[in-house]
């Protein structure tokens, strides 16, 4: 079961300029292992740290605070990116029952991006939605009847040709 999703982008040039203006930021934001990386990689790792915090719902979770050094990004040289299991990060993941953290990083031109998906792989009552639609999954989850009533598939799911085009709101005078 997905327990958190986060995404963040960083402008590499702006981020690099900020690091140059405030040299104390580099050791504050990054672990010694991360500090020697190129600016684009640092920007992507900063985006990853921000993204993880978004996916967790904040930097203080279940009374536990995460600092910048509690979140270290591993990977590079042909290895996929991942979060180092620091003691504090392990405590936060345990408190939220996060069993897997998927991380994707990229940078192109002046933009670095990070995407995180957090999972609880053994969530009780987890039921994937398959080809049979959402209703059987809803029934397996034991949702109340009022939730089940809204779980029917819209007709256009079975026949996309029946989908109605999206209706955009009309513009009012003044561009609002």
N, C-alpha and C positions, 0 to 999 in steps of 0.2 A: 504494500500500500504506500503510495506517495504521501510523505508527511510534510514536505516543503519543497518549494521551487524558487529559484532566484536567478536574476540576470542583471548584469551591469556592464556599462561601457565606460571607457576612459580615453580621453584625447591624449595621445602619447606626447605630443609636443608640449601641451599645457602641463601635463604631469611632470615631464622632465624639467621644464622651466621652474616649477614649484620646488622640485628637489634641489635644483641649483641655487634658488633664492634662500632656501631654508635647509642647509646641510644636515641639521639635526633630525630632519624627517626620515632620512634613509635608515639610520639605526633604530629609530622609533617604530617605523612601520614594518621593517623586514628583519628576519633573523640573519645571523652572520652567514649562513649558507646561501641566502637569497641575495645578499647585498652586492655581490660581484657580477650580477647579471646585466645584460644590456637593457637600455631604457624601455624598449617595447616589451620585453619579458617582465620587467618590474611592473609596468603598467597593467599587463594582463594578470599578474599575481595580485596586485592591489585590487583589481576588479573582482578576482576570485574571492578574496577575503571579504569584500563588501557584499558579494553575492551570497556567500555562506551565511553572513549575518542576516541578510534579508530572508533567506530560506528558513533560518531558525526562528525568525520573528523578532530578532533584536540581539544585542550583544550581551544582555543579561537574561538568562533563561533559567527558570526554576531556582532562582536565587544564586545562580552561578554566573560570574562575569567572564567574558572572553576578551583577552587583550590581543593586540596585533601579533605578538610572538607566540600566542597559543594556536594561531592558525598559520601553519607553514605549508607552502605548496611544493610538492615533490614532482619530479619528472624532468623531461628534457632529454636530449641525446637519444631520441628514438623511444623513450618511455612515455606512456600516457600520463597526463597530470593527475595528481591525487593529493589528498590532504594527509599530512603527517599526523599520526595518532599521538599528539601530545597529551600529557596527563589531563590537562583541563578540558581539552576537546573531547577526550574519552568520557569524562564525567558528564559533560553537556549532552553528548550523544546518548549516554546511558539514561540520563534523566528524561530525555524525549523518546527513548526507545528507537533511536536511529541506528539501523544496522548496516546501511550502505549509503555512501555519499558519492554520487557520480559528478565528475567535473569535466567540463570542456572549456578550453582556452583557445583564443585565436587573436591574431593581430594582423592588420593589413593597412598599409598606408599609415594614417595618423590615428587609427582607431584600434583599441584593444577591447576584447569582449570576453566575458566569462559567463558560463551557464552552469547551474548546480541543481541536481535533483536529489532529495533525501528520501530514503525508503525505510520502512519497517517491513522486513520480509516475512515475519512470522505474525503479523497482525491478526488478532483473533477476528474471526468472521470475514476475513478478506476473501472477496469473491470477484474474480475478473469478469468483466462484461465481454461475452463472446458473441458469436454470430447469432445466437438466439435472442439477442437484444438485452435491454436493461432490466425488464420486468423479472425474469428468473433470478437475476443477480440480486435484485431488490428483495425478492421473497426469501432467498437464502440468507440475506442479512437480517431478516426479521424486522424490517422497517414497519412502522405503523401503517394502517390502511390508507390514511390520508396521503402519505408519501407514495404509496404504491399507485394510487389513482393517477398521479401525475407522471408516472414512469413509463407510460405507453409510448411506443415509438411514433413519431410524426409520420404521416404518409409519405413524405418526400424522402425519408431514409430508405424505404423499400424501393421507391421509384423516383430517382432524382429529377426526372422530367416533370414531375408534379410540383417541384419547388417553385414558390413564388419569388419573383425578383425582390431584392431588398428595397424598401421604401425609405428614401432619405427625407428628413424633415425639410419643409420648405424654408427658404431663407427669408428673413424678415428685413424690413428696411433698416439700414444701418449695419448690415453684415452680421447681426446677432443670431 
